[in-house]
Amino acid sequence: MTGDRGGDGAGDGVVVVVLAGGAGRRFAGAGPDKVAAPLDGRSLLDHLLAGLPPQLPVVVVGPPRPTARPVTTT
């Protein structure tokens, strides 16, 4: 079968890349760091990260920030 990677395929070779840089000019009230804006006691970035499958590695492209989930920042 084309594309079959064996096993259950859950995350085999998949890396999530999150683009988390840039100014928040169009994001009212966020200031210069829109992904750090709070939502229900957590940053927008942490909300996004919590929605990703836990077995997938994540690379965040942008300035280093504290996150609840381990990520690689570049």
PDB file of N, CA, C and O in Angstrom:
ATOM      1  N   MET A   1       0.842  -1.173   0.000  1.00  0.00           N
ATOM      2  CA  MET A   1       0.000   0.000   0.000  1.00  0.00           C
ATOM      3  C   MET A   1       0.887   1.237   0.000  1.00  0.00           C
ATOM      4  O   MET A   1       1.799   1.339   0.821  1.00  0.00           O
ATOM      5  N   THR A   2       0.645   2.151  -0.881  1.00  0.00           N
ATOM      6  CA  THR A   2       1.448   3.360  -0.989  1.00  0.00           C
ATOM      7  C   THR A   2       1.309   4.209   0.266  1.00  0.00           C
ATOM      8  O   THR A   2       0.196   4.447   0.737  1.00  0.00           O
ATOM      9  N   GLY A   3       2.430   4.666   0.808  1.00  0.00           N
ATOM     10  CA  GLY A   3       2.411   5.531   1.988  1.00  0.00           C
ATOM     11  C   GLY A   3       2.332   4.780   3.303  1.00  0.00           C
ATOM     12  O   GLY A   3       2.368   5.408   4.361  1.00  0.00           O
ATOM     13  N   ASP A   4       2.227   3.467   3.276  1.00  0.00           N
ATOM     14  CA  ASP A   4       2.149   2.701   4.511  1.00  0.00           C
ATOM     15  C   ASP A   4       3.521   2.679   5.165  1.00  0.00           C
ATOM     16  O   ASP A   4       4.502   2.256   4.553  1.00  0.00           O
ATOM     17  N   ARG A   5       3.586   3.134   6.406  1.00  0.00           N
ATOM     18  CA  ARG A   5       4.858   3.207   7.117  1.00  0.00           C
ATOM     19  C   ARG A   5       5.010   2.085   8.126  1.00  0.00           C
ATOM     20  O   ARG A   5       5.997   2.036   8.860  1.00  0.00           O
ATOM     21  N   GLY A   6       4.047   1.192   8.168  1.00  0.00           N
ATOM     22  CA  GLY A   6       4.117   0.128   9.154  1.00  0.00           C
ATOM     23  C   GLY A   6       3.675   0.621  10.513  1.00  0.00           C
ATOM     24  O   GLY A   6       3.485   1.823  10.702  1.00  0.00           O
ATOM     25  N   GLY A   7       3.510  -0.267  11.447  1.00  0.00           N
ATOM     26  CA  GLY A   7       3.059   0.118  12.778  1.00  0.00           C
ATOM     27  C   GLY A   7       1.705   0.800  12.707  1.00  0.00           C
ATOM     28  O   GLY A   7       0.951   0.602  11.754  1.00  0.00           O
ATOM     29  N   ASP A   8       1.397   1.602  13.714  1.00  0.00           N
ATOM     30  CA  ASP A   8       0.112   2.288  13.698  1.00  0.00           C
ATOM     31  C   ASP A   8       0.190   3.628  12.967  1.00  0.00           C
ATOM     32  O   ASP A   8      -0.836   4.276  12.760  1.00  0.00           O
ATOM     33  N   GLY A   9       1.398   4.051  12.574  1.00  0.00           N
ATOM     34  CA  GLY A   9       1.556   5.280  11.809  1.00  0.00           C
ATOM     35  C   GLY A   9       1.406   6.540  12.626  1.00  0.00           C
ATOM     36  O   GLY A   9       1.515   7.636  12.075  1.00  0.00           O
ATOM     37  N   ALA A  10       1.159   6.431  13.916  1.00  0.00           N
ATOM     38  CA  ALA A  10       0.916   7.609  14.751  1.00  0.00           C
ATOM     39  C   ALA A  10       2.200   8.403  14.948  1.00  0.00           C
ATOM     40  O   ALA A  10       2.997   8.109  15.840  1.00  0.00           O
ATOM     41  N   GLY A  11       2.386   9.400  14.114  1.00  0.00           N
ATOM     42  CA  GLY A  11       3.503  10.307  14.292  1.00  0.00           C
ATOM     43  C   GLY A  11       4.800   9.871  13.666  1.00  0.00           C
ATOM     44  O   GLY A  11       5.817  10.537  13.859  1.00  0.00           O
ATOM     45  N   ASP A  12       4.813   8.788  12.929  1.00  0.00           N
ATOM     46  CA  ASP A  12       6.052   8.323  12.321  1.00  0.00           C
ATOM     47  C   ASP A  12       6.648   9.406  11.419  1.00  0.00           C
ATOM     48  O   ASP A  12       6.104   9.689  10.351  1.00  0.00           O
ATOM     49  N   GLY A  13       7.749  10.004  11.834  1.00  0.00           N
ATOM     50  CA  GLY A  13       8.439  10.976  11.013  1.00  0.00           C
ATOM     51  C   GLY A  13       7.758  12.339  10.916  1.00  0.00           C
ATOM     52  O   GLY A  13       8.189  13.188  10.136  1.00  0.00           O
ATOM     53  N   VAL A  14       6.713  12.558  11.687  1.00  0.00           N
ATOM     54  CA  VAL A  14       5.985  13.823  11.622  1.00  0.00           C
ATOM     55  C   VAL A  14       6.503  14.767  12.697  1.00  0.00           C
ATOM     56  O   VAL A  14       6.680  14.377  13.852  1.00  0.00           O
ATOM     57  N   VAL A  15       6.744  16.017  12.301  1.00  0.00           N
ATOM     58  CA  VAL A  15       7.132  17.069  13.239  1.00  0.00           C
ATOM     59  C   VAL A  15       6.171  18.227  13.016  1.00  0.00           C
ATOM     60  O   VAL A  15       5.910  18.603  11.874  1.00  0.00           O
ATOM     61  N   VAL A  16       5.645  18.791  14.086  1.00  0.00           N
ATOM     62  CA  VAL A  16       4.762  19.952  13.988  1.00  0.00           C
ATOM     63  C   VAL A  16       5.620  21.205  14.044  1.00  0.00           C
ATOM     64  O   VAL A  16       6.469  21.341  14.926  1.00  0.00           O
ATOM     65  N   VAL A  17       5.402  22.127  13.104  1.00  0.00           N
ATOM     66  CA  VAL A  17       6.101  23.408  13.099  1.00  0.00           C
ATOM     67  C   VAL A  17       5.071  24.496  13.364  1.00  0.00           C
ATOM     68  O   VAL A  17       4.091  24.626  12.630  1.00  0.00           O
ATOM     69  N   VAL A  18       5.297  25.278  14.418  1.00  0.00           N
ATOM     70  CA  VAL A  18       4.399  26.363  14.800  1.00  0.00           C
ATOM     71  C   VAL A  18       5.111  27.680  14.523  1.00  0.00           C
ATOM     72  O   VAL A  18       6.169  27.952  15.091  1.00  0.00           O
ATOM     73  N   LEU A  19       4.530  28.496  13.652  1.00  0.00           N
ATOM     74  CA  LEU A  19       5.081  29.819  13.370  1.00  0.00           C
ATOM     75  C   LEU A  19       4.547  30.775  14.420  1.00  0.00           C
ATOM     76  O   LEU A  19       3.352  31.068  14.446  1.00  0.00           O
ATOM     77  N   ALA A  20       5.426  31.266  15.288  1.00  0.00           N
ATOM     78  CA  ALA A  20       4.993  32.042  16.447  1.00  0.00           C
ATOM     79  C   ALA A  20       5.783  33.338  16.577  1.00  0.00           C
ATOM     80  O   ALA A  20       6.174  33.721  17.679  1.00  0.00           O
ATOM     81  N   GLY A  21       6.014  34.001  15.475  1.00  0.00           N
ATOM     82  CA  GLY A  21       6.736  35.265  15.515  1.00  0.00           C
ATOM     83  C   GLY A  21       5.921  36.356  14.870  1.00  0.00           C
ATOM     84  O   GLY A  21       4.795  36.124  14.429  1.00  0.00           O
ATOM     85  N   GLY A  22       6.466  37.509  14.816  1.00  0.00           N
ATOM     86  CA  GLY A  22       5.794  38.628  14.160  1.00  0.00           C
ATOM     87  C   GLY A  22       5.082  39.524  15.153  1.00  0.00           C
ATOM     88  O   GLY A  22       4.786  39.127  16.280  1.00  0.00           O
ATOM     89  N   ALA A  23       4.816  40.727  14.713  1.00  0.00           N
ATOM     90  CA  ALA A  23       4.159  41.714  15.560  1.00  0.00           C
ATOM     91  C   ALA A  23       2.660  41.444  15.625  1.00  0.00           C
ATOM     92  O   ALA A  23       2.092  40.830  14.722  1.00  0.00           O
ATOM     93  N   GLY A  24       2.030  41.903  16.691  1.00  0.00           N
ATOM     94  CA  GLY A  24       0.591  41.717  16.874  1.00  0.00           C
ATOM     95  C   GLY A  24      -0.203  42.948  16.509  1.00  0.00           C
ATOM     96  O   GLY A  24      -1.158  43.292  17.206  1.00  0.00           O
ATOM     97  N   ARG A  25       0.161  43.615  15.445  1.00  0.00           N
ATOM     98  CA  ARG A  25      -0.509  44.872  15.069  1.00  0.00           C
ATOM     99  C   ARG A  25      -1.999  44.703  14.825  1.00  0.00           C
ATOM    100  O   ARG A  25      -2.771  45.605  15.151  1.00  0.00           O
ATOM    101  N   ARG A  26      -2.427  43.586  14.266  1.00  0.00           N
ATOM    102  CA  ARG A  26      -3.840  43.384  13.971  1.00  0.00           C
ATOM    103  C   ARG A  26      -4.556  42.595  15.055  1.00  0.00           C
ATOM    104  O   ARG A  26      -5.740  42.288  14.916  1.00  0.00           O
ATOM    105  N   PHE A  27      -3.861  42.266  16.121  1.00  0.00           N
ATOM    106  CA  PHE A  27      -4.426  41.470  17.199  1.00  0.00           C
ATOM    107  C   PHE A  27      -4.656  42.391  18.389  1.00  0.00           C
ATOM    108  O   PHE A  27      -3.756  42.582  19.207  1.00  0.00           O
ATOM    109  N   ALA A  28      -5.829  42.951  18.492  1.00  0.00           N
ATOM    110  CA  ALA A  28      -6.148  43.988  19.484  1.00  0.00           C
ATOM    111  C   ALA A  28      -5.814  43.556  20.908  1.00  0.00           C
ATOM    112  O   ALA A  28      -6.230  42.490  21.362  1.00  0.00           O
ATOM    113  N   GLY A  29      -5.066  44.389  21.592  1.00  0.00           N
ATOM    114  CA  GLY A  29      -4.762  44.185  22.997  1.00  0.00           C
ATOM    115  C   GLY A  29      -3.648  43.208  23.297  1.00  0.00           C
ATOM    116  O   GLY A  29      -3.292  43.036  24.463  1.00  0.00           O
ATOM    117  N   ALA A  30      -3.084  42.562  22.293  1.00  0.00           N
ATOM    118  CA  ALA A  30      -2.053  41.552  22.550  1.00  0.00           C
ATOM    119  C   ALA A  30      -0.683  42.156  22.767  1.00  0.00           C
ATOM    120  O   ALA A  30       0.208  41.497  23.302  1.00  0.00           O
ATOM    121  N   GLY A  31      -0.504  43.393  22.362  1.00  0.00           N
ATOM    122  CA  GLY A  31       0.823  43.977  22.469  1.00  0.00           C
ATOM    123  C   GLY A  31       1.739  43.355  21.444  1.00  0.00           C
ATOM    124  O   GLY A  31       1.270  42.834  20.432  1.00  0.00           O
ATOM    125  N   PRO A  32       3.029  43.398  21.684  1.00  0.00           N
ATOM    126  CA  PRO A  32       3.978  42.919  20.677  1.00  0.00           C
ATOM    127  C   PRO A  32       4.048  41.395  20.556  1.00  0.00           C
ATOM    128  O   PRO A  32       4.551  40.891  19.552  1.00  0.00           O
ATOM    129  N   ASP A  33       3.557  40.648  21.551  1.00  0.00           N
ATOM    130  CA  ASP A  33       3.711  39.192  21.540  1.00  0.00           C
ATOM    131  C   ASP A  33       2.340  38.524  21.587  1.00  0.00           C
ATOM    132  O   ASP A  33       1.852  38.176  22.662  1.00  0.00           O
ATOM    133  N   LYS A  34       1.717  38.347  20.415  1.00  0.00           N
ATOM    134  CA  LYS A  34       0.345  37.832  20.368  1.00  0.00           C
ATOM    135  C   LYS A  34       0.217  36.410  20.890  1.00  0.00           C
ATOM    136  O   LYS A  34      -0.806  36.092  21.496  1.00  0.00           O
ATOM    137  N   VAL A  35       1.193  35.541  20.690  1.00  0.00           N
ATOM    138  CA  VAL A  35       1.054  34.166  21.161  1.00  0.00           C
ATOM    139  C   VAL A  35       1.187  34.054  22.683  1.00  0.00           C
ATOM    140  O   VAL A  35       0.845  33.020  23.258  1.00  0.00           O
ATOM    141  N   ALA A  36       1.679  35.107  23.336  1.00  0.00           N
ATOM    142  CA  ALA A  36       1.745  35.120  24.793  1.00  0.00           C
ATOM    143  C   ALA A  36       0.473  35.702  25.405  1.00  0.00           C
ATOM    144  O   ALA A  36       0.327  35.710  26.627  1.00  0.00           O
ATOM    145  N   ALA A  37      -0.448  36.188  24.573  1.00  0.00           N
ATOM    146  CA  ALA A  37      -1.696  36.767  25.082  1.00  0.00           C
ATOM    147  C   ALA A  37      -2.441  35.718  25.905  1.00  0.00           C
ATOM    148  O   ALA A  37      -2.527  34.556  25.509  1.00  0.00           O
ATOM    149  N   PRO A  38      -2.978  36.134  27.050  1.00  0.00           N
ATOM    150  CA  PRO A  38      -3.666  35.168  27.915  1.00  0.00           C
ATOM    151  C   PRO A  38      -5.065  34.821  27.415  1.00  0.00           C
ATOM    152  O   PRO A  38      -5.775  35.665  26.867  1.00  0.00           O
ATOM    153  N   LEU A  39      -5.439  33.566  27.616  1.00  0.00           N
ATOM    154  CA  LEU A  39      -6.778  33.077  27.325  1.00  0.00           C
ATOM    155  C   LEU A  39      -7.087  32.006  28.368  1.00  0.00           C
ATOM    156  O   LEU A  39      -6.455  30.950  28.387  1.00  0.00           O
ATOM    157  N   ASP A  40      -8.043  32.277  29.220  1.00  0.00           N
ATOM    158  CA  ASP A  40      -8.413  31.336  30.291  1.00  0.00           C
ATOM    159  C   ASP A  40      -7.217  30.899  31.130  1.00  0.00           C
ATOM    160  O   ASP A  40      -7.097  29.724  31.477  1.00  0.00           O
ATOM    161  N   GLY A  41      -6.338  31.836  31.456  1.00  0.00           N
ATOM    162  CA  GLY A  41      -5.215  31.543  32.345  1.00  0.00           C
ATOM    163  C   GLY A  41      -3.997  30.931  31.686  1.00  0.00           C
ATOM    164  O   GLY A  41      -3.004  30.654  32.359  1.00  0.00           O
ATOM    165  N   ARG A  42      -4.054  30.711  30.362  1.00  0.00           N
ATOM    166  CA  ARG A  42      -2.897  30.170  29.633  1.00  0.00           C
ATOM    167  C   ARG A  42      -2.638  31.033  28.415  1.00  0.00           C
ATOM    168  O   ARG A  42      -3.523  31.750  27.949  1.00  0.00           O
ATOM    169  N   SER A  43      -1.422  30.961  27.904  1.00  0.00           N
ATOM    170  CA  SER A  43      -1.102  31.713  26.693  1.00  0.00           C
ATOM    171  C   SER A  43      -1.776  31.053  25.483  1.00  0.00           C
ATOM    172  O   SER A  43      -2.115  29.871  25.517  1.00  0.00           O
ATOM    173  N   LEU A  44      -1.959  31.829  24.429  1.00  0.00           N
ATOM    174  CA  LEU A  44      -2.505  31.263  23.186  1.00  0.00           C
ATOM    175  C   LEU A  44      -1.612  30.134  22.675  1.00  0.00           C
ATOM    176  O   LEU A  44      -2.103  29.130  22.158  1.00  0.00           O
ATOM    177  N   LEU A  45      -0.300  30.305  22.822  1.00  0.00           N
ATOM    178  CA  LEU A  45       0.628  29.259  22.385  1.00  0.00           C
ATOM    179  C   LEU A  45       0.387  27.969  23.161  1.00  0.00           C
ATOM    180  O   LEU A  45       0.359  26.891  22.567  1.00  0.00           O
ATOM    181  N   ASP A  46       0.213  28.059  24.479  1.00  0.00           N
ATOM    182  CA  ASP A  46      -0.035  26.847  25.265  1.00  0.00           C
ATOM    183  C   ASP A  46      -1.372  26.198  24.899  1.00  0.00           C
ATOM    184  O   ASP A  46      -1.488  24.973  24.924  1.00  0.00           O
ATOM    185  N   HIS A  47      -2.376  26.999  24.560  1.00  0.00           N
ATOM    186  CA  HIS A  47      -3.645  26.426  24.096  1.00  0.00           C
ATOM    187  C   HIS A  47      -3.418  25.636  22.804  1.00  0.00           C
ATOM    188  O   HIS A  47      -3.916  24.520  22.659  1.00  0.00           O
ATOM    189  N   LEU A  48      -2.680  26.210  21.887  1.00  0.00           N
ATOM    190  CA  LEU A  48      -2.393  25.517  20.628  1.00  0.00           C
ATOM    191  C   LEU A  48      -1.624  24.232  20.890  1.00  0.00           C
ATOM    192  O   LEU A  48      -1.974  23.183  20.348  1.00  0.00           O
ATOM    193  N   LEU A  49      -0.585  24.296  21.710  1.00  0.00           N
ATOM    194  CA  LEU A  49       0.237  23.121  21.991  1.00  0.00           C
ATOM    195  C   LEU A  49      -0.570  22.021  22.669  1.00  0.00           C
ATOM    196  O   LEU A  49      -0.343  20.839  22.408  1.00  0.00           O
ATOM    197  N   ALA A  50      -1.508  22.392  23.535  1.00  0.00           N
ATOM    198  CA  ALA A  50      -2.335  21.394  24.232  1.00  0.00           C
ATOM    199  C   ALA A  50      -3.250  20.645  23.264  1.00  0.00           C
ATOM    200  O   ALA A  50      -3.682  19.531  23.559  1.00  0.00           O
ATOM    201  N   GLY A  51      -3.545  21.242  22.123  1.00  0.00           N
ATOM    202  CA  GLY A  51      -4.405  20.598  21.140  1.00  0.00           C
ATOM    203  C   GLY A  51      -3.685  19.657  20.193  1.00  0.00           C
ATOM    204  O   GLY A  51      -4.319  19.015  19.355  1.00  0.00           O
ATOM    205  N   LEU A  52      -2.388  19.568  20.316  1.00  0.00           N
ATOM    206  CA  LEU A  52      -1.601  18.696  19.432  1.00  0.00           C
ATOM    207  C   LEU A  52      -1.417  17.325  20.064  1.00  0.00           C
ATOM    208  O   LEU A  52      -1.349  17.214  21.288  1.00  0.00           O
ATOM    209  N   PRO A  53      -1.334  16.273  19.244  1.00  0.00           N
ATOM    210  CA  PRO A  53      -1.074  14.939  19.803  1.00  0.00           C
ATOM    211  C   PRO A  53       0.242  14.931  20.590  1.00  0.00           C
ATOM    212  O   PRO A  53       1.260  15.423  20.103  1.00  0.00           O
ATOM    213  N   PRO A  54       0.222  14.382  21.786  1.00  0.00           N
ATOM    214  CA  PRO A  54       1.405  14.446  22.657  1.00  0.00           C
ATOM    215  C   PRO A  54       2.632  13.728  22.128  1.00  0.00           C
ATOM    216  O   PRO A  54       3.748  14.054  22.532  1.00  0.00           O
ATOM    217  N   GLN A  55       2.460  12.754  21.231  1.00  0.00           N
ATOM    218  CA  GLN A  55       3.610  11.999  20.739  1.00  0.00           C
ATOM    219  C   GLN A  55       4.384  12.736  19.651  1.00  0.00           C
ATOM    220  O   GLN A  55       5.477  12.310  19.279  1.00  0.00           O
ATOM    221  N   LEU A  56       3.835  13.836  19.133  1.00  0.00           N
ATOM    222  CA  LEU A  56       4.506  14.549  18.045  1.00  0.00           C
ATOM    223  C   LEU A  56       5.484  15.584  18.583  1.00  0.00           C
ATOM    224  O   LEU A  56       5.129  16.371  19.460  1.00  0.00           O
ATOM    225  N   PRO A  57       6.711  15.594  18.069  1.00  0.00           N
ATOM    226  CA  PRO A  57       7.651  16.649  18.453  1.00  0.00           C
ATOM    227  C   PRO A  57       7.206  17.978  17.832  1.00  0.00           C
ATOM    228  O   PRO A  57       6.626  18.009  16.747  1.00  0.00           O
ATOM    229  N   VAL A  58       7.490  19.072  18.542  1.00  0.00           N
ATOM    230  CA  VAL A  58       7.061  20.398  18.099  1.00  0.00           C
ATOM    231  C   VAL A  58       8.259  21.329  18.009  1.00  0.00           C
ATOM    232  O   VAL A  58       9.078  21.398  18.925  1.00  0.00           O
ATOM    233  N   VAL A  59       8.352  22.050  16.885  1.00  0.00           N
ATOM    234  CA  VAL A  59       9.343  23.102  16.698  1.00  0.00           C
ATOM    235  C   VAL A  59       8.573  24.416  16.628  1.00  0.00           C
ATOM    236  O   VAL A  59       7.694  24.581  15.782  1.00  0.00           O
ATOM    237  N   VAL A  60       8.907  25.351  17.520  1.00  0.00           N
ATOM    238  CA  VAL A  60       8.281  26.673  17.520  1.00  0.00           C
ATOM    239  C   VAL A  60       9.265  27.644  16.875  1.00  0.00           C
ATOM    240  O   VAL A  60      10.395  27.797  17.339  1.00  0.00           O
ATOM    241  N   VAL A  61       8.827  28.293  15.806  1.00  0.00           N
ATOM    242  CA  VAL A  61       9.652  29.266  15.100  1.00  0.00           C
ATOM    243  C   VAL A  61       9.280  30.649  15.632  1.00  0.00           C
ATOM    244  O   VAL A  61       8.175  31.142  15.403  1.00  0.00           O
ATOM    245  N   GLY A  62      10.214  31.255  16.338  1.00  0.00           N
ATOM    246  CA  GLY A  62       9.973  32.565  16.941  1.00  0.00           C
ATOM    247  C   GLY A  62      10.850  32.713  18.171  1.00  0.00           C
ATOM    248  O   GLY A  62      11.683  31.854  18.461  1.00  0.00           O
ATOM    249  N   PRO A  63      10.656  33.811  18.892  1.00  0.00           N
ATOM    250  CA  PRO A  63      11.477  34.033  20.085  1.00  0.00           C
ATOM    251  C   PRO A  63      11.207  32.961  21.149  1.00  0.00           C
ATOM    252  O   PRO A  63      10.090  32.453  21.244  1.00  0.00           O
ATOM    253  N   PRO A  64      12.213  32.620  21.940  1.00  0.00           N
ATOM    254  CA  PRO A  64      12.009  31.644  23.013  1.00  0.00           C
ATOM    255  C   PRO A  64      10.972  32.163  24.012  1.00  0.00           C
ATOM    256  O   PRO A  64      10.983  33.336  24.385  1.00  0.00           O
ATOM    257  N   ARG A  65      10.091  31.280  24.429  1.00  0.00           N
ATOM    258  CA  ARG A  65       9.059  31.607  25.419  1.00  0.00           C
ATOM    259  C   ARG A  65       8.887  30.400  26.334  1.00  0.00           C
ATOM    260  O   ARG A  65       9.167  29.270  25.936  1.00  0.00           O
ATOM    261  N   PRO A  66       8.430  30.638  27.545  1.00  0.00           N
ATOM    262  CA  PRO A  66       8.107  29.487  28.394  1.00  0.00           C
ATOM    263  C   PRO A  66       6.841  28.800  27.870  1.00  0.00           C
ATOM    264  O   PRO A  66       5.882  29.469  27.487  1.00  0.00           O
ATOM    265  N   THR A  67       6.844  27.484  27.856  1.00  0.00           N
ATOM    266  CA  THR A  67       5.669  26.712  27.436  1.00  0.00           C
ATOM    267  C   THR A  67       5.459  25.557  28.405  1.00  0.00           C
ATOM    268  O   THR A  67       6.399  25.068  29.032  1.00  0.00           O
ATOM    269  N   ALA A  68       4.206  25.135  28.511  1.00  0.00           N
ATOM    270  CA  ALA A  68       3.871  24.012  29.391  1.00  0.00           C
ATOM    271  C   ALA A  68       4.352  22.678  28.804  1.00  0.00           C
ATOM    272  O   ALA A  68       4.583  21.716  29.537  1.00  0.00           O
ATOM    273  N   ARG A  69       4.497  22.634  27.492  1.00  0.00           N
ATOM    274  CA  ARG A  69       4.923  21.414  26.808  1.00  0.00           C
ATOM    275  C   ARG A  69       6.348  21.619  26.294  1.00  0.00           C
ATOM    276  O   ARG A  69       6.680  22.707  25.823  1.00  0.00           O
ATOM    277  N   PRO A  70       7.185  20.601  26.376  1.00  0.00           N
ATOM    278  CA  PRO A  70       8.536  20.753  25.817  1.00  0.00           C
ATOM    279  C   PRO A  70       8.487  20.966  24.310  1.00  0.00           C
ATOM    280  O   PRO A  70       7.791  20.247  23.593  1.00  0.00           O
ATOM    281  N   VAL A  71       9.229  21.954  23.841  1.00  0.00           N
ATOM    282  CA  VAL A  71       9.315  22.269  22.409  1.00  0.00           C
ATOM    283  C   VAL A  71      10.756  22.612  22.076  1.00  0.00           C
ATOM    284  O   VAL A  71      11.557  22.914  22.961  1.00  0.00           O
ATOM    285  N   THR A  72      11.073  22.563  20.802  1.00  0.00           N
ATOM    286  CA  THR A  72      12.345  23.065  20.307  1.00  0.00           C
ATOM    287  C   THR A  72      12.054  24.421  19.689  1.00  0.00           C
ATOM    288  O   THR A  72      11.143  24.551  18.871  1.00  0.00           O
ATOM    289  N   THR A  73      12.813  25.418  20.069  1.00  0.00           N
ATOM    290  CA  THR A  73      12.605  26.771  19.539  1.00  0.00           C
ATOM    291  C   THR A  73      13.724  27.114  18.574  1.00  0.00           C
ATOM    292  O   THR A  73      14.893  26.824  18.827  1.00  0.00           O
ATOM    293  N   THR A  74      13.353  27.730  17.473  1.00  0.00           N
ATOM    294  CA  THR A  74      14.342  28.161  16.489  1.00  0.00           C
ATOM    295  C   THR A  74      13.969  29.527  15.973  1.00  0.00           C
ATOM    296  O   THR A  74      14.673  30.081  15.128  1.00  0.00           O
TER     297      THR A  74
END
